[in-house]
Amino acid sequence: MKKCFIKDFLLCGLCGWCMECLWTGLASIFKRRDRTLSCKTSVWMFPIYGMAACLTPICKRLENKSALVRGGIYLVLIYCTEFITGIILKKHNACPWDYSKAKLNFKGVIRLDYAPVWFFAGLFFEKLLKND
């Protein structure tokens, strides 16, 4: 079980990092007209995304539920994780993201308009974790 969790943690961490690079790289062309598609991330994001490995037991309990229910639950869990880790990192001046200028932000660490992104990210992590 321990080896499986470590493998899942590494897999989720790396996939999350890659998703973030893709997301911020694509955003750079729209926000700054940067055709180099430069991305931005932080080493802190690896363990944060890696924590998606903790979804494994939840995925197993939800396997007979609809994608809407599963994605909604993952969305809430991802928001909770983003909020808690964001607040902790902010206290230590180490938070790599700041959403305080976004219209739909909560305490500068959560963007409510990212709900669809986290919904599908949760389903993506579920798929990753089921393929073990």
N, C-alpha and C positions, 0 to 999 in steps of 0.2 A: 504493500500500500504506500509506504513512504517513497519508494523509488518512483512509483506512478505519479504521486503528487509533485515531486521535484521535476519530473519530465513535463508534466502538464503546466507547472509554473513557468518553466523555461519557454515552452511552446507559446503559452498565452502572452508572456512578456515580450517575446520576439515578434509575434504577430501583431500585438498592440502597438509596438514601436513602429513597425512597418506601416500599419494603418495610419498612425499619426503622421509619419513622414509623407505618405500619399496625400492625406487630408490637408496638411499645412503647405505642402508643395503645390497642390492644385489651387489652394486659396491664394497663394502668392501671385499667381497670374491674374486673378480677378481683382484682388485688393491693391496690388502695387504694380500691376502690369509687368511683373518680373518673369520674362520668358525663360529664365534659367530654372524655374520651378524650385527655387531654394526652399528647403523645409526647415522647420525649427522643432526641436524636441529637447528633452532633458534626461539625464541618467535616472532621475527620480521616477520617470514614467515607466521604466522597465519593471520594477517591483509592483507598481500600482496596477499595471496591466496584468502582471503575473498573478495577482490576487484573483483573477478570473478563474483560476484553477479551483478556487473554493466553491465554485458553482457546481462542481461535479455531483455532489449528493442531491442538490436541488434539481439539477437536470433530470436525474433518475426519477425523482418524485413527480416531476411534471410531464414525463414523457407521453402520457395519455391526454394531456390538455391541448387545446388549440394553440396555434402559433401566436394568436393575439394575446391570450392569457400568459403564455410563457414569455413572450417578448415584453409584455407589460411588467411582469415580475422582475425580469432581468433589468429593465429600465429603472425601476425603483431601486434595486440593489446597486446598480452602477451609480446612480445619483447619490445614494448614501455614501458609497465609497469615495466618490469624487468630493463630496462635501467634507467628510471626516478628514481625508488626507489633505485636502486643500487648506482647511482650518489649521491643522497641525503644522503643515509646512509654512503657512503664513506666519504663525507664531514665531517661527525660527528664521524668518525672512528668506525662505528657500522655495517658495511656491513658484513653479515655472509658468503658471498661467494666471492671468488677471482679466476677469470678465466684467470688471466694475463699470466699464464704459458701454457695455452691451445693454440694450433696453430691457431684456427679460433675464436679468441676472439676480442671483440671490447671494448676498454677502461677497460678491466678486469671485466666487469659486464655482458657481453652477450657472449654466445658461439653459433656461427652460426651452428655448427654441432649438436646442440640440436633442430634444426628446426623440425625434425619429432616428437620428444617428445612433443614439445609445440603444434604442429598441432593436435595430438591426445588428448592431455590434454584439448585443447579448445573444441573439440567435446565431450569429457567426461563431462566437465562443462556444456555444452549446454544440454546434456541429463539430468544431475542433475537438472538444472533449469527448464526444461520442465516438470519434474515429480511432480511439485507442485500442 
